[in-house]
Amino acid sequence: MYHCFPESEYFPLTIPLAPIAIGLAFFIDHLFGVTVTGAGINPARSFGPALVAWEWGSHWIYWVGPGAGAALAALGYRAVFLGDFEAVFEAENFEEAVVEKTDLEEADAE
């Protein structure tokens, strides 16, 4: 989602067509997902029909999926932008890993 916003210090090269790619992903989900799940990619939107139909068999994915996806995305973000996969798992916190990475880059530049 950051690529949809104007340029910032964190994302100097934004992709002008990113909103189209995101919209296309939603379109494809709705095109193929409507027969399986009713195309409810929003947990709040999926809760109403599940409550009315009292069908909870597959509803857990709407609550577990976003959390698991967010956790994987956070690890991927840290690994990609730190450039060192080991630092993601060895650092006590994100700020510590960023400081270590910055110190290493400054030492390499000298």
Secondary structure, 3 states (H helix, E strand, C coil): CHHHCCCCCCCCCCCCCHHHHHHHHHHHHHHHHHHHHCCCCCHHHHHHHHHHHCCCCCCCHHHHHHHHHHHHHHHHHHHHHHCCHHHHHHCCCHHHHHHHHHHHHHHHHC
